[in-house]
Structure formats: C-alpha cells, structure tokens
C-alpha cells in the first residue's frame, strides 16, 4: 500500500480503548500525573499525604490502603467510555451534578482497621515542655538522618532546653526504647532482667509521668522489681537505633533549616552564641532597665512570658550588676539568670548600704599578707570563663552582702528586697567580722601549705595531685564564687593536705593507692564541669558533690581529722548516680 503520513501520532484509545482506560486511571488518577482543577483531585491528593503520614508515625507500611485499592476505587466509579482526560471531564461534570462527592476519598476509605491504634496520645504532633510547645515530625525511612521522631526547635529557644524531656521520646515508641536500653546493658547486669520484654512490661505497669530522667526512672523501676541497682553510667545509648533517639532540627527566625543532630548538647554548643543573640534581640524591649541605683522596676517573675509577631516566648528575668548601678534583662536560660541575679542583687544591696559598705571595707579584719596572696592567685584550672573580681576587700564585701542578704533568700519583689534589708541589716557587721577572719585563716593556711608543696618534686604524681587540689580551692576571684558556709572548712582541708604531705613522703605507694580510690570520682566530676561549661555558666562551688569530694579527701588522707558529713566511696557513687550536683 501507499504510506500517506509516516510517524503520525494517533490517540492510543483508537488502538486499544481498554488499555488506554487502564493507563488513564493508573497514571492520571492513582499516581496523580494529571493537570486538572477538579476539587476532588486536590482534596484527594491532600488526604493521601495526610494518611500516608500515619505510616511514618506508626513505623509500618500496612496501615493504609495501597495503590491497587485506589485503582479499584476509580475503576468501579468510571464507565467504560472514559479513556482519557477529555472523556473523563465530560463524564465527571455530569456525574458530579447528581453525586457531588462521587470521587472524593475519605480517611475511613484509606485507612485499615489497625490504624485505630495510632492515636494522637501515642504519637503526638507536638512536645510540650513547661511553657514551650515544639512541633514534632515523623519519618519511617531506615538509614535516613531524620528516621524516627524529629522535634523542631527555633534557634532562640535552643539554650532553654535540656535533654531529659526528650529521652522519653513519644509514648508510642517508649516500650521499644526501654527494651533496647535493657538489652544494651552489660551481660552481668542484663541477666537479672530476662526475658527483657516481660520485665519491661512489668516496669510499665506503673505509668511514667515523663518527668525527670528516663534512665533514672527505669533504673528505679528495675531495682524495685528485682533488687538490682544499675549505675547511670551503665546505660549505653549508642547501641540503640537512631529512631529510638530524638532527632533535633534547628530553624532560624524565618523557619529555615539550620542544622539537625541526635545530640542536643552538641547543637547547643555550636549555636550557643547564635541562640543567645537571637533571644537577646527578641527580648530587648521586654523588662529592659538600666542605670538603676534602687529598686526602680516592677516585680520580677522567675519565668517571663511575652509575645512577638504572634509567637509566644519565655525568658528568665535577672537583675544585672552594672558596676555603679544595676539593670534588668531577660536571659534565655535559668542558669544564666540565677547567676546574674545574685550578682545584681548583691550590687543593689551595696548601693542601698553605701555608708555601711564603706565602714565595713575600712574596718574589716585585715591582713596585708592575705591580700597579697589573694592578688597573686592563678585562674581556675578547669574553668574557661573569667570570674568577675574587683579587689580583695571588695570581694570580701560581696561575700558578706551575699551571705547576709542574698544567700538562701528568694528576692524577686521590691517588698522582699526591703524586708530583707530591714531584717538582716543588724547582722551585717557581725558577719563581716566572722567572714573576714575566715578569709584570713583560709589564705594564711593556703600560703603555708602551698609553700610546702612547692618545695617538693613537681614531677611526682602525688605532688601534682596536691597542687591541683590547691588550685581548685584558691583561684583568682574565688571569694566571689565560694559561700562562707564552705570557706569556713578551708583550714581543715589545708590541714589534711599538710598531714598528707608528711605521710606521702614516708609511704609514697600508699598515697598512690589512695589517689586511685579518688581518681574515678575526680574524673567524673571535673569532666562533667568541662562539658557543662560549654553549654552553660557553671560554678562548681554551688555543687554539693564538689564539696563531698573534698570531704572524701580528708577521710582518705587525714583520717584523724573529722569530716563535715558522713562520707565514703559508696556514698559518693550513690550521690553521683542520683545526679547530686
């Protein structure tokens, strides 16, 4: 025959109408490869995304109907004459006139019976922590960096968060996580809890409230069930799969992705300055005072909630020491605020007690030798931050003011401030004399024992340990950070070092054994300080465990001296595991 027109395209329905119909349903309607303004199409597409998310939450692929079901749905609705977009639109307009929602899918159509187990309680869409509400997203894709649960954190809120609330993940994944944690214990501990799934079931008979540390709660439940104690250091979170550890996504003020990680502290270290600056900009118009020489501002709540651009924010108000005056600012973390607030309060009391302060500085118990020793002290060997220090006498005055008016007092209102001023002012000079003597005694004995230690071979490990202990007790500005309740024990600590020096010269091997007894506790604590100060402002002198270490040293190296508290290696381990910081 004669070729009239080569390679001319003809509609496929002219060749095979049945196959054309099948292709149209599968590609256009099931796979959504179709351009149309039909309302059913956009609504169905949105619904499919929504119910598909259920599978990410429940980490199962069998919770919603598959593409074959969807094909059958349209196949049953469409007549045989619908073979392409034109014939479909012609039929649809007539059919929808009689049945407007003929082609609309429903959630009930798409979800299978098991989906009822994926509840909003088990898999919530947000995490509420105090007054913060953070969105959650779910992804079921093993190997993907966001597999599991992701919490979305605006950068200005990053510093306000701690790890414990996120250890609990979400209720729907808690049991699986607990099983993984127990299975990850060392064999000598794990053997007490087999079969592990049954033991975890029994643990969950007491419903957790999700407060505090998950690991402490689990250790407590296991001890109550079996009598076996688990140190917090035994939990190995690195062994559990990613989807059982919260993923943290940090976004900027415009909602743009900045970073994500399973390690909250690492993100806080990386974005600490960015987070602080971002929060400072947000809060600069809230409760912002400067140049105050008296309580010239409103009462200060512990937590301050404010709104900007329709978003809710929280911060922590603090009085700020400005030298010759004070101000008020909202800070992004409670730790920063507490430290600044105490310094600011001490300054505000001094401003109200100018005559008394001058009198105290003039009449303090004074020792030129102690002042010289204080001025020559080196920086703290473990702290990276500079401690705000003024002069020997001014630092003692600050300690006196803090001891009399600030320590153990909650002062957040003008009434509380005035009440503390009236009530405690009569004690001022008496406390100044006591604290002044404590400082002289401490520095005098420090100088004496330091001289002894400096004469010894500095390469000796016992001598190095003594020098490090001295450097951690007396350092540049330590009077600004150490409460008198602890300072009064310094002479006993120095006496115990003198006793130790005499003993270690005669029995060096025995001293080394005692260092080994002390070593793990020292390492635990000071390594934690090194880590914590990357994320927050730390003051070791506020940690009870830090002083327990000093008392343990007394019990080890100078048993003839009494300790201020019952102390032993077992008590230290127990306190550490409880987080007694």
C-alpha positions in Angstrom: 0.0 0.0 0.0 0.9 3.7 -0.1 2.2 5.5 3.0 0.1 8.6 3.5 1.9 10.1 6.6 4.8 8.4 8.4 5.3 8.6 12.2 2.0 10.4 12.7 0.8 10.1 16.4 -2.7 8.7 16.9 -4.7 8.5 20.2 -4.0 5.2 21.9 -7.7 4.7 22.7 -8.1 4.2 18.9 -5.7 1.3 19.1 -6.8 -0.3 22.4 -9.6 1.5 24.3 -9.4 -0.9 27.3 -5.7 -0.5 27.8 -6.0 3.3 27.4 -8.6 3.4 30.1 -6.4 1.4 32.5 -3.4 3.7 31.8 -5.5 6.8 32.4 -6.8 5.5 35.8 -3.3 4.4 36.9 -1.2 7.3 35.8 -3.7 10.2 36.0 -5.8 9.4 39.0 -3.7 6.9 41.1 -0.3 8.4 40.5 -1.6 12.0 40.2 0.2 12.7 36.9 -2.7 14.9 35.7 -3.4 18.6 35.4 -6.9 19.5 36.5 -8.8 22.0 38.7 -11.3 19.4 39.8 -11.9 19.9 43.5 -11.9 16.1 44.2 -8.4 15.8 42.8 -6.7 18.3 45.0 -8.6 17.2 48.1 -7.8 13.5 47.5 -4.1 14.4 47.0 -4.0 16.2 50.3 -5.8 13.4 52.1 -3.4 10.8 50.7 -0.4 12.8 52.1 -2.2 13.1 55.4 -2.9 9.4 55.8 0.4 8.4 54.4 2.0 10.3 57.4 0.2 7.8 59.6 2.6 5.1 58.4 5.6 7.3 59.3 4.2 7.7 62.8 3.4 4.0 63.4 6.6 2.9 61.5 4.5 0.3 59.5 3.8 0.1 55.8 0.5 -1.8 56.2 -1.7 0.9 57.8 -3.2 2.4 54.7 -4.7 1.0 51.5 -2.2 0.5 48.7 -2.3 1.7 45.0 -4.2 -1.3 43.9 -7.1 -0.5 46.2 -7.0 3.1 44.9 -7.1 1.8 41.3 -10.1 -0.4 42.1 -11.8 2.6 43.7 -11.7 4.6 40.4 -12.2 1.6 38.2 -15.6 0.9 39.9 -16.7 4.6 39.5 -15.7 5.3 35.9 -17.7 3.9 33.0 -16.0 2.0 30.1 -16.3 5.1 27.9 -13.8 7.1 30.0 -10.4 6.5 28.2 -8.6 9.9 28.5 -8.8 13.3 30.2 -11.4 14.7 27.7 -13.8 11.9 28.1 -13.2 11.9 31.9 -14.1 15.6 32.3 -17.2 15.2 30.2 -18.4 12.3 32.3 -17.3 13.8 35.6 -19.3 17.1 35.2 -22.5 15.2 34.5 -21.9 12.6 37.3 -21.0 15.2 39.9 -24.1 17.1 39.2 -26.1 14.1 40.6 -23.4 13.0 43.2 -21.2 15.9 44.1 -18.8 13.8 46.2 -18.7 10.7 44.0 -14.9 10.8 43.5 -14.0 12.2 46.9 -12.0 9.8 49.2 -12.4 9.7 52.9 -10.0 8.9 55.7 -12.1 5.8 56.5 -11.7 4.6 52.9 -8.0 4.8 53.0 -7.1 3.6 56.5 -7.2 0.0 57.6 -8.6 -1.2 60.9 -5.2 -1.3 62.6 -4.8 2.4 62.1 -7.1 3.0 65.1 -4.0 2.1 67.3 -2.1 5.1 66.0 -3.5 7.6 68.5 -2.6 11.2 69.0 -1.6 10.4 72.6 0.9 7.7 71.4 2.2 9.8 68.5 1.5 13.5 69.4 2.2 16.3 66.9 3.9 18.5 69.4 6.1 18.2 72.5 5.1 20.4 75.5 8.0 21.3 77.8 7.0 23.7 80.6 5.6 26.7 78.7 7.3 25.8 75.4 5.4 23.9 72.6 7.6 22.4 70.0 6.3 20.7 66.8 7.1 17.0 66.1 7.5 15.3 62.7 7.7 11.6 62.0 9.6 9.7 59.3 9.8 6.0 58.6 12.9 5.6 56.4 15.6 3.4 57.9 19.0 4.9 57.3 17.7 8.5 56.7 19.3 11.1 59.0 15.8 12.0 60.2 14.4 8.5 60.6 12.1 8.4 63.7 10.9 11.5 65.6 12.2 15.0 64.9 11.5 17.9 67.2 11.7 21.4 65.5 13.4 24.0 67.6 13.6 27.7 66.8 17.2 28.8 67.5 16.2 31.4 70.1 14.7 28.5 72.2 17.7 26.2 71.8 19.5 27.2 75.0 16.3 26.8 77.1 16.1 23.1 76.6 17.6 20.1 78.5 17.9 16.5 77.4 15.7 14.6 80.0 12.3 15.6 78.4 13.4 14.2 75.1 14.8 11.0 76.5 11.1 9.9 76.8 10.6 10.3 73.0 6.9 9.7 72.5 4.6 7.2 74.3 4.1 5.0 71.2 7.9 4.3 71.0 8.6 4.2 74.7 8.3 0.4 75.2 10.5 -0.4 72.3 13.2 2.1 73.6 13.1 0.6 77.1 13.6 -2.9 75.7 16.5 -1.7 73.6 18.1 0.0 76.7 17.8 -3.0 78.9 19.2 -5.3 76.2 22.1 -2.9 75.8 23.2 -3.3 79.5 26.4 -5.3 80.2 25.8 -9.0 80.5 26.4 -9.2 84.2 23.5 -6.7 84.7 21.3 -7.8 81.8 21.0 -11.4 83.1 18.8 -10.2 86.0 16.1 -8.9 83.7 15.5 -11.8 81.2 13.2 -12.2 79.5 13.6 -8.5 78.8 10.2 -7.7 77.1 8.4 -9.2 80.1 10.5 -7.2 82.5 9.8 -4.0 80.6 6.0 -4.8 80.6 6.2 -5.1 84.4 8.1 -1.8 84.6 5.3 -0.1 82.6 2.6 -1.3 85.0 3.4 1.9 86.8 2.7 4.5 84.1 5.6 7.0 83.9 4.9 10.7 84.1 7.6 11.6 81.7 9.3 14.0 84.2 13.0 13.8 85.1 15.4 11.4 83.6 14.2 8.3 81.7 17.3 6.4 82.8 16.8 7.2 86.5 13.1 6.1 86.2 14.0 2.9 84.5 16.8 2.1 87.0 14.4 2.7 89.9 11.7 0.5 88.4 14.1 -2.3 87.7 15.5 -2.1 91.3 12.1 -2.3 92.8 11.2 -5.3 90.6 14.5 -7.2 91.1 16.5 -5.6 93.8 19.4 -5.0 91.3 20.9 -1.5 91.2 22.0 0.0 87.8 24.5 2.8 87.8 23.6 5.6 85.3 26.9 5.0 83.6 25.8 1.5 82.6 23.2 2.8 80.0 24.7 2.7 76.5 22.5 4.9 74.3 24.9 4.5 71.4 23.7 0.9 71.0 20.1 1.7 70.3 18.9 2.5 66.8 18.5 6.1 65.6 14.7 6.1 65.5 14.7 5.5 69.3 16.7 8.7 69.9 15.1 12.1 69.4 16.3 14.0 66.3 16.7 17.8 66.8 16.2 20.2 63.9 17.2 23.8 64.5 15.5 26.5 62.4 16.1 30.3 62.2 13.5 33.1 62.8 12.2 32.6 59.3 11.7 28.9 59.7 14.7 28.0 57.5 16.6 24.8 58.4 20.0 25.5 60.1 21.1 22.1 61.4 20.0 18.8 62.8 21.5 16.2 65.1 20.7 13.5 67.7 22.9 15.3 70.1 21.2 18.3 71.7 24.2 19.4 73.7 26.4 19.4 70.5 23.8 21.7 68.8 23.7 24.0 71.9 27.5 24.3 71.9 27.6 25.0 68.2 24.8 27.6 68.2 25.2 28.9 71.8 26.2 32.4 70.7 23.7 32.5 67.8 20.9 31.3 70.1 21.8 33.9 72.8 22.0 36.8 70.3 18.7 35.7 68.7 16.9 35.7 72.0 18.5 38.9 73.1 17.1 40.7 70.0 13.7 39.3 70.7 13.7 40.2 74.4 15.4 43.6 74.2 12.2 45.6 74.5 10.9 43.4 77.4 11.6 44.4 81.0 14.7 46.3 80.0 16.0 48.6 82.6 19.5 50.2 83.1 21.2 52.6 85.4 19.1 51.9 88.5 20.5 52.7 92.0 17.4 51.4 93.7 14.5 49.0 93.0 13.0 51.2 90.3 11.3 48.4 88.3 8.4 46.1 88.5 8.4 42.8 90.4 10.4 40.1 88.6 8.7 36.7 88.0 11.0 33.6 87.8 9.7 33.0 84.3 8.5 35.8 82.0 6.2 35.1 79.0 6.0 37.5 76.1 4.6 37.6 72.6 6.2 38.9 69.4 4.8 38.6 65.9 2.0 36.3 67.2 4.5 33.9 68.7 4.9 33.1 72.5 8.3 33.2 74.1 9.6 32.6 77.6 12.7 34.1 79.3 14.2 34.4 82.8 14.4 38.0 84.3 17.5 38.9 86.3 18.9 42.0 87.9 22.3 42.7 86.3 25.3 44.2 88.0 26.4 47.3 86.0 29.1 48.4 88.5 27.8 51.7 89.8 24.2 50.7 89.1 22.0 47.7 88.2 19.8 46.9 85.3 17.2 44.3 84.4 17.3 41.9 81.5 15.6 38.8 80.3 18.0 35.9 79.7 17.5 32.8 77.7 18.4 30.2 80.4 17.6 29.8 84.1 21.2 29.1 84.9 22.5 32.4 83.4 19.6 34.3 85.0 20.2 32.9 88.5 23.9 33.7 88.5 23.4 37.2 87.2 20.5 37.8 89.5 22.6 37.0 92.6 25.4 39.3 91.5 22.9 42.0 90.6 21.1 41.7 94.0 24.4 41.9 95.9 25.3 45.1 94.0 21.8 46.6 94.6 22.1 45.9 98.4 25.6 47.6 98.3 24.1 50.6 96.6 21.5 50.9 99.4 24.1 50.4 102.0 26.8 52.8 100.8 27.8 54.1 104.2 27.7 50.6 105.8 29.8 49.2 102.9 32.4 51.9 103.3 32.6 51.3 107.0 32.9 47.5 106.5 35.7 47.9 104.0 37.5 50.3 106.4 37.1 48.1 109.5 37.3 44.5 108.1 39.7 42.2 109.8 42.7 42.8 107.5 45.9 41.1 106.7 48.3 42.6 104.1 49.9 39.2 103.6 46.5 37.6 102.8 45.7 40.4 100.4 49.0 39.8 98.6 48.3 36.0 98.4 44.8 36.7 97.0 46.0 39.1 94.4 48.6 36.6 93.1 46.3 33.7 92.7 46.1 32.0 89.3 43.0 31.3 87.2 40.9 28.2 88.0 42.5 25.2 86.2 39.2 23.9 84.9 37.0 27.0 84.2 37.2 28.8 80.9 35.3 31.9 81.9 36.8 34.8 83.7 35.3 35.3 87.2 34.3 38.9 87.9 36.7 40.0 90.6 37.3 43.5 91.9 39.8 43.8 94.8 40.5 41.8 97.9 38.3 43.9 100.2 35.5 44.5 97.7 35.3 40.7 97.0 35.1 40.1 100.8 32.3 42.8 101.0 30.5 41.0 98.2 30.7 37.7 100.1 29.4 39.4 103.3 26.5 41.1 101.4 25.7 37.8 99.7 25.8 35.8 102.9 23.6 38.3 104.8 21.0 39.3 102.3 21.1 37.1 99.2 22.0 33.5 100.2 19.0 31.2 100.8 16.6 34.1 100.1 14.2 34.4 97.2 14.1 38.1 96.3 12.0 39.0 93.2 9.9 41.8 94.5 10.6 45.2 96.0 8.8 44.2 99.1 11.0 41.1 99.6 14.1 43.3 98.9 13.1 45.9 101.5 12.1 43.2 104.0 15.5 41.5 103.7 17.2 44.9 104.0 15.4 45.7 107.3 15.5 42.2 108.8 19.2 41.4 108.1 21.0 44.7 108.3 21.7 44.4 112.1 23.7 41.2 111.3 25.9 43.0 108.8 29.0 44.0 110.9 29.0 40.8 112.9 29.0 38.7 109.7 31.7 40.9 108.2 34.0 40.2 111.2 33.4 36.5 111.0 33.9 36.2 107.3 36.9 38.5 107.3 38.5 36.1 109.8 37.6 33.1 107.8 39.2 34.6 104.7 42.4 35.5 106.6 42.6 32.0 108.1 42.0 30.3 104.8 44.6 32.3 102.8 47.2 32.1 105.6 47.0 28.3 105.7 46.8 28.1 101.9 50.1 30.1 101.7 51.8 27.9 104.2 50.8 24.6 102.6 51.4 25.9 99.1 55.0 26.7 100.2 55.4 23.2 101.4 54.0 21.7 98.2 56.2 24.0 96.0 59.4 22.6 97.7 58.5 19.0 96.7 59.5 17.3 93.4 56.9 18.7 90.9 57.1 15.7 88.6 55.8 13.4 91.4 52.1 12.4 90.8 51.1 12.8 94.4 52.6 16.4 94.5 50.8 17.2 91.2 47.5 16.0 92.8 48.1 18.2 95.8 48.8 21.2 93.6 45.7 20.6 91.6 43.6 20.4 94.7 45.0 23.7 96.0 44.4 25.4 92.6 40.8 24.3 92.7 40.3 25.6 96.2 42.0 29.0 95.9 42.0 30.7 92.5 41.6 34.1 91.0 38.3 35.6 92.3 37.3 32.5 94.4 35.8 34.8 97.1 33.2 35.8 94.5 32.0 32.3 94.0 32.5 30.5 97.3 30.0 30.8 100.1 31.2 31.3 103.6 29.5 28.0 104.6 32.2 26.3 102.6 35.0 28.8 103.2 35.0 28.1 106.9 36.1 24.5 106.2 39.2 25.5 104.2 41.6 25.4 107.1 40.6 21.8 107.8 41.2 21.0 104.1 44.6 22.6 104.2 45.4 20.8 107.5 44.5 17.5 105.8 47.0 18.4 103.0 49.7 19.0 105.5 49.1 15.6 107.1 49.1 14.0 103.7 52.4 15.6 102.7 54.1 14.2 105.8 52.6 10.8 105.1 53.3 10.6 101.4 57.0 11.3 102.0 57.2 8.3 104.2 54.7 6.0 102.3 54.5 7.1 98.7 53.0 3.8 97.5 50.2 4.0 100.0 49.4 7.6 98.8 49.2 6.4 95.2 46.7 3.8 96.2 44.5 6.5 97.8 44.8 8.6 94.7 43.4 5.6 92.7 40.4 5.4 95.1 39.8 9.1 94.5 40.5 9.1 90.7 37.2 8.0 89.2 35.2 10.4 91.3 37.5 13.3 90.4 37.4 12.3 86.7 33.6 12.0 86.7 33.0 15.4 88.3 35.7 17.6 86.6 35.0 16.1 83.2 31.3 17.0 83.7 32.3 20.5 84.5 34.4 20.7 81.3 31.3 19.5 79.3 28.7 21.6 81.2 30.6 24.9 80.8 30.3 24.5 77.0 26.6 24.8 77.4 26.0 26.9 80.4 27.6 29.2 83.1 28.9 26.8 85.7 30.0 27.4 89.3 31.5 24.3 90.9 31.2 25.9 94.3 27.4 25.5 94.1 27.6 21.8 93.6 27.2 19.6 96.7 29.2 16.8 95.0 32.2 19.1 94.6 32.4 19.5 98.5 31.7 15.8 99.0 35.0 15.2 97.1 36.9 17.5 99.5 35.4 15.6 102.5 36.4 12.3 100.9 39.9 13.5 100.5 40.0 14.3 104.3 38.7 10.8 105.1 41.4 9.2 102.8 44.5 11.3 103.6 43.9 12.5 107.1 41.6 10.1 108.9 42.4 11.7 112.3 40.5 14.8 111.2 36.7 14.8 111.3 34.6 15.3 108.2 31.7 17.7 107.9 29.4 14.9 106.7 29.4 11.1 106.6 31.4 10.2 103.5 32.6 7.1 101.7 33.2 5.8 98.2 29.8 4.2 98.3 28.1 7.4 99.3 29.9 9.3 96.5 28.8 6.8 93.9 25.2 6.9 95.1 25.2 10.7 95.1 26.7 10.8 91.5 24.1 8.3 90.2 21.4 10.4 91.7 22.8 13.5 90.0 23.6 15.2 93.3 25.3 18.3 91.7 
